[in-house]
Amino acid sequence: MAGVSRPPSSPAAPFSQSDKTEFLEFAYAYPAEAAAIPALVDKFRKAMEAGKADALKMAREDSESAKKAGYPFRPHSLETEWTVAADTPRFLSLRSQTYVYTGGAHGMTGYDTVLWDKERQRETSVKALMTSPTAFAAAIRDRFCAELDKQRADKRGEPVVAGDDDFTKCIDPLDQVLVPASKDSKLIDSMTVIIGPYSAGPYAEGTYEVTIPVDAAMRKAIKTEYQDAFLTP
C-alpha cells in the first residue's frame, strides 16, 4: 500500500537438523549466509533428503543382515556441516565436512565445496574461474608440493623421501577439493586444497589442508573477468 513503510525482512538464520534412531545418527547444517540464498537452500535440502534416505536404507539393510547372521548391528552415522570459507562482495565460498560411518572399523570423512557468484546470482565452480586447469595447476604446483611435504614431514617426524606411491610423491592438487578463502571478506586471498584420508598419506595421518596464498602466477591463471575478485599481490 502506498505510503506505508514495511519493516526490513529478518536476516536468514543458520540451518541445523539432527536426529538419532536405532539405525542412524544424522545431522545436517549450513550457515546463515547460505540460508539467505534460495537456490542454495533448495540445493542443500535436496542433498540432505536424498543423503538421509540412502543412509537410512543402507542402515536398515545392514541391521537385517546382522540379525540374520547373528552378529551385533552397529548404528550408522551421516553428519554434514557447511561453513563459510569466504564471503566477499563477489563470491560466497562454502566448504563442507561429511562424516560417514557404516559399521566398519572406522568412519570416513569427505569434503566438498560450493561457490556462489553474487554478481551473476548463480552457482559456479573453482575450475570455471581458471583460464585452464593446466595453467592453474602449473601456477600452484611448486608451492603446493613443498607445503604438502612439509606437513607430511611434521606428521611423520622425518623428511619425505619421494617414491612411486601417493603417500610420498606429490599429488595433483586439482584432483582434490579446492576452496577459495578470504581473511578480510573483501577479496579472495588464498586457495585451500583439502586432501582427505588415504589420498596423501595413510588413514592415521587424517586430512591435509594446504593453503596457498594468491600470488601473481595464480592470479594470472584466473580468467580476466574474475581477477578483480582476487587479491593483487
MOZI-V247750 format. One record per run of one state. SS is the DSSP state (H for helix, E for strand, L for the rest). FROM is the first residue (numbers start at 1). TO is the last residue. If there is no record, write none. Layout:
ss=SS from=FROM to=TO
ss=SS from=FROM to=TO
This chain:
ss=L from=1 to=14
ss=E from=15 to=20
ss=L from=21 to=23
ss=E from=24 to=30
ss=L from=31 to=31
ss=H from=32 to=35
ss=L from=36 to=37
ss=H from=38 to=69
ss=L from=70 to=75
ss=E from=76 to=87
ss=L from=88 to=90
ss=E from=91 to=101
ss=L from=102 to=107
ss=E from=108 to=117
ss=L from=118 to=121
ss=E from=122 to=124
ss=L from=125 to=125
ss=H from=126 to=129
ss=E from=130 to=130
ss=L from=131 to=132
ss=H from=133 to=156
ss=L from=157 to=172
ss=H from=173 to=175
ss=L from=176 to=176
ss=E from=177 to=181
ss=L from=182 to=187
ss=E from=188 to=188
ss=L from=189 to=189
ss=E from=190 to=195
ss=L from=196 to=202
ss=H from=203 to=205
ss=L from=206 to=207
ss=E from=208 to=213
ss=L from=214 to=215
ss=H from=216 to=220
ss=L from=221 to=221
ss=E from=222 to=222
ss=L from=223 to=223
ss=H from=224 to=227
ss=L from=228 to=229
ss=E from=230 to=230
ss=L from=231 to=233
